[in-house]
Amino acid sequence: MDNHERQLLERGVIALENLAADPVIHIESGPPVCPHCDQMNPDVHVTESEASGPLSEFVVRALCMSCSQVFYALPRMWTSVKSVAEAQREIEELRTVQNGN
């Protein structure tokens, strides 16, 4: 092995060690289920109110249309887009993935 190959190999090992040292963040996300009736992805009624605060602390107060119980949803993962059209595309893509199409 020549000097150049040895340097490349050493750089590769250092890079792998650095990757292993980086913290890994695991965020578990549950399915959209009513905690009262266990309806998967229920239709809900939401009455929005004016509020302010960090986006990461956003909470939705929702009325489940299946069991008529109020529950609170805390989004754990976010997709941020610039327009309603982009949001519609994201929702359609999510529906396609959920339906296995």
PyMOL CGO cylinders between C-alpha atoms (Angstrom):
from pymol import cmd
from pymol.cgo import CYLINDER

trace = [
    CYLINDER, 0.00, 0.00, 0.00, 1.48, 3.31, -1.02, 0.3, 1, 1, 1, 1, 1, 1,
    CYLINDER, 1.48, 3.31, -1.02, 1.42, 6.50, 1.05, 0.3, 1, 1, 1, 1, 1, 1,
    CYLINDER, 1.42, 6.50, 1.05, -1.54, 8.03, -0.86, 0.3, 1, 1, 1, 1, 1, 1,
    CYLINDER, -1.54, 8.03, -0.86, -3.73, 4.94, -0.35, 0.3, 1, 1, 1, 1, 1, 1,
    CYLINDER, -3.73, 4.94, -0.35, -2.81, 4.85, 3.33, 0.3, 1, 1, 1, 1, 1, 1,
    CYLINDER, -2.81, 4.85, 3.33, -3.79, 8.54, 3.75, 0.3, 1, 1, 1, 1, 1, 1,
    CYLINDER, -3.79, 8.54, 3.75, -7.14, 7.90, 2.03, 0.3, 1, 1, 1, 1, 1, 1,
    CYLINDER, -7.14, 7.90, 2.03, -7.80, 4.91, 4.26, 0.3, 1, 1, 1, 1, 1, 1,
    CYLINDER, -7.80, 4.91, 4.26, -6.93, 6.89, 7.39, 0.3, 1, 1, 1, 1, 1, 1,
    CYLINDER, -6.93, 6.89, 7.39, -9.22, 9.75, 6.29, 0.3, 1, 1, 1, 1, 1, 1,
    CYLINDER, -9.22, 9.75, 6.29, -12.02, 7.24, 5.71, 0.3, 1, 1, 1, 1, 1, 1,
    CYLINDER, -12.02, 7.24, 5.71, -11.62, 5.75, 9.18, 0.3, 1, 1, 1, 1, 1, 1,
    CYLINDER, -11.62, 5.75, 9.18, -11.60, 9.22, 10.76, 0.3, 1, 1, 1, 1, 1, 1,
    CYLINDER, -11.60, 9.22, 10.76, -14.76, 10.14, 8.82, 0.3, 1, 1, 1, 1, 1, 1,
    CYLINDER, -14.76, 10.14, 8.82, -16.53, 6.96, 10.02, 0.3, 1, 1, 1, 1, 1, 1,
    CYLINDER, -16.53, 6.96, 10.02, -15.51, 7.63, 13.60, 0.3, 1, 1, 1, 1, 1, 1,
    CYLINDER, -15.51, 7.63, 13.60, -16.83, 11.19, 13.35, 0.3, 1, 1, 1, 1, 1, 1,
    CYLINDER, -16.83, 11.19, 13.35, -20.16, 9.94, 11.98, 0.3, 1, 1, 1, 1, 1, 1,
    CYLINDER, -20.16, 9.94, 11.98, -20.43, 7.47, 14.83, 0.3, 1, 1, 1, 1, 1, 1,
    CYLINDER, -20.43, 7.47, 14.83, -19.79, 10.27, 17.34, 0.3, 1, 1, 1, 1, 1, 1,
    CYLINDER, -19.79, 10.27, 17.34, -22.65, 12.46, 16.04, 0.3, 1, 1, 1, 1, 1, 1,
    CYLINDER, -22.65, 12.46, 16.04, -25.75, 12.25, 18.23, 0.3, 1, 1, 1, 1, 1, 1,
    CYLINDER, -25.75, 12.25, 18.23, -28.72, 10.47, 16.69, 0.3, 1, 1, 1, 1, 1, 1,
    CYLINDER, -28.72, 10.47, 16.69, -32.14, 11.95, 17.36, 0.3, 1, 1, 1, 1, 1, 1,
    CYLINDER, -32.14, 11.95, 17.36, -35.05, 9.53, 17.36, 0.3, 1, 1, 1, 1, 1, 1,
    CYLINDER, -35.05, 9.53, 17.36, -38.55, 11.01, 17.19, 0.3, 1, 1, 1, 1, 1, 1,
    CYLINDER, -38.55, 11.01, 17.19, -41.35, 8.52, 17.42, 0.3, 1, 1, 1, 1, 1, 1,
    CYLINDER, -41.35, 8.52, 17.42, -44.60, 9.57, 15.87, 0.3, 1, 1, 1, 1, 1, 1,
    CYLINDER, -44.60, 9.57, 15.87, -47.90, 7.84, 16.41, 0.3, 1, 1, 1, 1, 1, 1,
    CYLINDER, -47.90, 7.84, 16.41, -50.72, 7.42, 13.92, 0.3, 1, 1, 1, 1, 1, 1,
    CYLINDER, -50.72, 7.42, 13.92, -53.57, 9.94, 13.87, 0.3, 1, 1, 1, 1, 1, 1,
    CYLINDER, -53.57, 9.94, 13.87, -55.96, 8.13, 16.22, 0.3, 1, 1, 1, 1, 1, 1,
    CYLINDER, -55.96, 8.13, 16.22, -58.74, 9.44, 18.48, 0.3, 1, 1, 1, 1, 1, 1,
    CYLINDER, -58.74, 9.44, 18.48, -57.65, 8.57, 22.05, 0.3, 1, 1, 1, 1, 1, 1,
    CYLINDER, -57.65, 8.57, 22.05, -61.30, 8.01, 23.05, 0.3, 1, 1, 1, 1, 1, 1,
    CYLINDER, -61.30, 8.01, 23.05, -62.75, 5.74, 20.34, 0.3, 1, 1, 1, 1, 1, 1,
    CYLINDER, -62.75, 5.74, 20.34, -59.52, 4.57, 18.65, 0.3, 1, 1, 1, 1, 1, 1,
    CYLINDER, -59.52, 4.57, 18.65, -60.85, 5.67, 15.25, 0.3, 1, 1, 1, 1, 1, 1,
    CYLINDER, -60.85, 5.67, 15.25, -57.91, 5.80, 12.85, 0.3, 1, 1, 1, 1, 1, 1,
    CYLINDER, -57.91, 5.80, 12.85, -57.58, 9.18, 11.13, 0.3, 1, 1, 1, 1, 1, 1,
    CYLINDER, -57.58, 9.18, 11.13, -61.01, 10.40, 12.25, 0.3, 1, 1, 1, 1, 1, 1,
    CYLINDER, -61.01, 10.40, 12.25, -62.80, 13.36, 10.77, 0.3, 1, 1, 1, 1, 1, 1,
    CYLINDER, -62.80, 13.36, 10.77, -62.49, 16.18, 13.29, 0.3, 1, 1, 1, 1, 1, 1,
    CYLINDER, -62.49, 16.18, 13.29, -63.93, 19.63, 13.86, 0.3, 1, 1, 1, 1, 1, 1,
    CYLINDER, -63.93, 19.63, 13.86, -61.44, 22.32, 14.84, 0.3, 1, 1, 1, 1, 1, 1,
    CYLINDER, -61.44, 22.32, 14.84, -62.31, 25.83, 15.92, 0.3, 1, 1, 1, 1, 1, 1,
    CYLINDER, -62.31, 25.83, 15.92, -59.22, 27.94, 15.53, 0.3, 1, 1, 1, 1, 1, 1,
    CYLINDER, -59.22, 27.94, 15.53, -58.41, 30.71, 17.95, 0.3, 1, 1, 1, 1, 1, 1,
    CYLINDER, -58.41, 30.71, 17.95, -55.76, 33.36, 17.88, 0.3, 1, 1, 1, 1, 1, 1,
    CYLINDER, -55.76, 33.36, 17.88, -52.61, 32.51, 19.78, 0.3, 1, 1, 1, 1, 1, 1,
    CYLINDER, -52.61, 32.51, 19.78, -48.85, 32.84, 19.54, 0.3, 1, 1, 1, 1, 1, 1,
    CYLINDER, -48.85, 32.84, 19.54, -45.85, 30.86, 20.66, 0.3, 1, 1, 1, 1, 1, 1,
    CYLINDER, -45.85, 30.86, 20.66, -43.23, 28.44, 19.40, 0.3, 1, 1, 1, 1, 1, 1,
    CYLINDER, -43.23, 28.44, 19.40, -44.30, 26.24, 16.51, 0.3, 1, 1, 1, 1, 1, 1,
    CYLINDER, -44.30, 26.24, 16.51, -42.86, 23.22, 18.32, 0.3, 1, 1, 1, 1, 1, 1,
    CYLINDER, -42.86, 23.22, 18.32, -45.44, 23.74, 21.11, 0.3, 1, 1, 1, 1, 1, 1,
    CYLINDER, -45.44, 23.74, 21.11, -48.44, 23.96, 18.79, 0.3, 1, 1, 1, 1, 1, 1,
    CYLINDER, -48.44, 23.96, 18.79, -51.49, 22.01, 20.03, 0.3, 1, 1, 1, 1, 1, 1,
    CYLINDER, -51.49, 22.01, 20.03, -54.74, 21.30, 18.18, 0.3, 1, 1, 1, 1, 1, 1,
    CYLINDER, -54.74, 21.30, 18.18, -58.00, 21.03, 20.14, 0.3, 1, 1, 1, 1, 1, 1,
    CYLINDER, -58.00, 21.03, 20.14, -60.18, 18.75, 18.05, 0.3, 1, 1, 1, 1, 1, 1,
    CYLINDER, -60.18, 18.75, 18.05, -63.69, 17.32, 18.32, 0.3, 1, 1, 1, 1, 1, 1,
    CYLINDER, -63.69, 17.32, 18.32, -63.82, 13.75, 17.01, 0.3, 1, 1, 1, 1, 1, 1,
    CYLINDER, -63.82, 13.75, 17.01, -66.76, 13.39, 14.65, 0.3, 1, 1, 1, 1, 1, 1,
    CYLINDER, -66.76, 13.39, 14.65, -66.92, 9.63, 15.36, 0.3, 1, 1, 1, 1, 1, 1,
    CYLINDER, -66.92, 9.63, 15.36, -67.44, 9.76, 19.13, 0.3, 1, 1, 1, 1, 1, 1,
    CYLINDER, -67.44, 9.76, 19.13, -68.10, 13.48, 19.77, 0.3, 1, 1, 1, 1, 1, 1,
    CYLINDER, -68.10, 13.48, 19.77, -65.28, 13.67, 22.32, 0.3, 1, 1, 1, 1, 1, 1,
    CYLINDER, -65.28, 13.67, 22.32, -62.72, 16.48, 22.51, 0.3, 1, 1, 1, 1, 1, 1,
    CYLINDER, -62.72, 16.48, 22.51, -59.05, 15.55, 22.35, 0.3, 1, 1, 1, 1, 1, 1,
    CYLINDER, -59.05, 15.55, 22.35, -55.76, 17.36, 21.90, 0.3, 1, 1, 1, 1, 1, 1,
    CYLINDER, -55.76, 17.36, 21.90, -53.29, 16.61, 19.13, 0.3, 1, 1, 1, 1, 1, 1,
    CYLINDER, -53.29, 16.61, 19.13, -49.63, 17.53, 19.36, 0.3, 1, 1, 1, 1, 1, 1,
    CYLINDER, -49.63, 17.53, 19.36, -47.86, 17.38, 16.01, 0.3, 1, 1, 1, 1, 1, 1,
    CYLINDER, -47.86, 17.38, 16.01, -44.40, 15.82, 16.47, 0.3, 1, 1, 1, 1, 1, 1,
    CYLINDER, -44.40, 15.82, 16.47, -43.09, 16.06, 12.92, 0.3, 1, 1, 1, 1, 1, 1,
    CYLINDER, -43.09, 16.06, 12.92, -43.52, 19.00, 10.58, 0.3, 1, 1, 1, 1, 1, 1,
    CYLINDER, -43.52, 19.00, 10.58, -43.59, 19.62, 6.89, 0.3, 1, 1, 1, 1, 1, 1,
    CYLINDER, -43.59, 19.62, 6.89, -43.46, 23.34, 6.16, 0.3, 1, 1, 1, 1, 1, 1,
    CYLINDER, -43.46, 23.34, 6.16, -44.43, 24.68, 2.74, 0.3, 1, 1, 1, 1, 1, 1,
    CYLINDER, -44.43, 24.68, 2.74, -44.82, 28.13, 1.21, 0.3, 1, 1, 1, 1, 1, 1,
    CYLINDER, -44.82, 28.13, 1.21, -48.31, 27.86, -0.29, 0.3, 1, 1, 1, 1, 1, 1,
    CYLINDER, -48.31, 27.86, -0.29, -51.68, 26.13, -0.08, 0.3, 1, 1, 1, 1, 1, 1,
    CYLINDER, -51.68, 26.13, -0.08, -50.95, 24.41, -3.39, 0.3, 1, 1, 1, 1, 1, 1,
    CYLINDER, -50.95, 24.41, -3.39, -47.76, 22.91, -1.94, 0.3, 1, 1, 1, 1, 1, 1,
    CYLINDER, -47.76, 22.91, -1.94, -49.69, 21.81, 1.15, 0.3, 1, 1, 1, 1, 1, 1,
    CYLINDER, -49.69, 21.81, 1.15, -52.30, 20.14, -1.06, 0.3, 1, 1, 1, 1, 1, 1,
    CYLINDER, -52.30, 20.14, -1.06, -49.55, 18.27, -2.94, 0.3, 1, 1, 1, 1, 1, 1,
    CYLINDER, -49.55, 18.27, -2.94, -48.02, 17.10, 0.34, 0.3, 1, 1, 1, 1, 1, 1,
    CYLINDER, -48.02, 17.10, 0.34, -51.40, 15.89, 1.61, 0.3, 1, 1, 1, 1, 1, 1,
    CYLINDER, -51.40, 15.89, 1.61, -52.09, 14.06, -1.65, 0.3, 1, 1, 1, 1, 1, 1,
    CYLINDER, -52.09, 14.06, -1.65, -48.65, 12.43, -1.51, 0.3, 1, 1, 1, 1, 1, 1,
    CYLINDER, -48.65, 12.43, -1.51, -49.32, 11.33, 2.08, 0.3, 1, 1, 1, 1, 1, 1,
    CYLINDER, -49.32, 11.33, 2.08, -52.69, 9.86, 1.07, 0.3, 1, 1, 1, 1, 1, 1,
    CYLINDER, -52.69, 9.86, 1.07, -51.03, 7.95, -1.76, 0.3, 1, 1, 1, 1, 1, 1,
    CYLINDER, -51.03, 7.95, -1.76, -48.42, 6.52, 0.60, 0.3, 1, 1, 1, 1, 1, 1,
    CYLINDER, -48.42, 6.52, 0.60, -51.05, 5.60, 3.21, 0.3, 1, 1, 1, 1, 1, 1,
    CYLINDER, -51.05, 5.60, 3.21, -53.22, 3.87, 0.61, 0.3, 1, 1, 1, 1, 1, 1,
    CYLINDER, -53.22, 3.87, 0.61, -50.23, 1.98, -0.76, 0.3, 1, 1, 1, 1, 1, 1,
    CYLINDER, -50.23, 1.98, -0.76, -50.62, 3.34, -4.28, 0.3, 1, 1, 1, 1, 1, 1,
]
cmd.load_cgo(trace, "trace")
